[in-house]
Amino acid sequence: RLFEYVTQDLGEPFRDQVAAVKDAALEARKKDGGNARGVVPKWASHLLVTADTQKDWFYWIARAWGAGERSQLVDVGEARVFGELEALLSRKFPIGDTAEFMRPAFMLIDAGGGTETDAGGNRTDEVFRWAGKHAPLVVACRGMGGKIDPMMAPDFRDGYHTYTRKGFAGYKVRQITINTQK
């Protein structure tokens, strides 16, 4: 609104006004919890990794979680193959400035991405196989758009969908309603 008022009503060029950041303020914030990339804050009790399946790669995020649903980004990256995601499961993330470390407690991996693969299958099948191999540390999940409450849908029980695809009958996939989880 200010932009429109200055440029249209007053006919003047708009000049952004940005407050200067003092070095002391940055240092204070850094000490409060601005850990370096790849470092878990001391207050964290768990480290969770999520992986978003793309056509031929994965985008992953590691977040630290603590009391009161407090969370902080720890690291992000791309994995070209499942082996790189597997390495994340055993990666030792340092905790603050201590000699301690934390490994991921859990990984959610997107089971979407039904793109055909060179081997004739699709990404969903590959994700199910890989998640099953690493259960219970890795759980396949699927985003579900729209306004449907997954707990009310007839084929969901406790937020899980029992998959019926040939070769994966009985495999449970965690459903996440994306419109309410963002």
Number of C-alpha atoms within 10 A of each C-alpha: 6 9 13 11 12 14 14 12 10 10 10 11 10 14 9 7 6 6 6 6 8 8 9 9 9 12 11 11 12 12 9 10 14 18 19 12 11 17 20 31 23 16 15 18 14 17 22 19 23 22 23 19 20 16 13 13 15 21 16 20 17 22 19 24 20 15 10 6 7 10 18 17 19 22 17 15 10 14 19 12 11 15 10 12 21 14 11 18 18 12 13 15 20 17 18 19 11 8 7 12 13 18 17 19 14 17 26 19 25 26 25 21 17 15 14 14 13 7 6 7 12 16 21 19 20 15 21 24 15 18 23 17 11 14 12 10 14 21 22 25 25 21 14 16 12 9 10 11 14 18 15 11 11 8 12 17 15 10 18 18 21 16 15 11 10 8 10 14 10 12 16 20 20 21 21 18 19 13 12 11 7 5
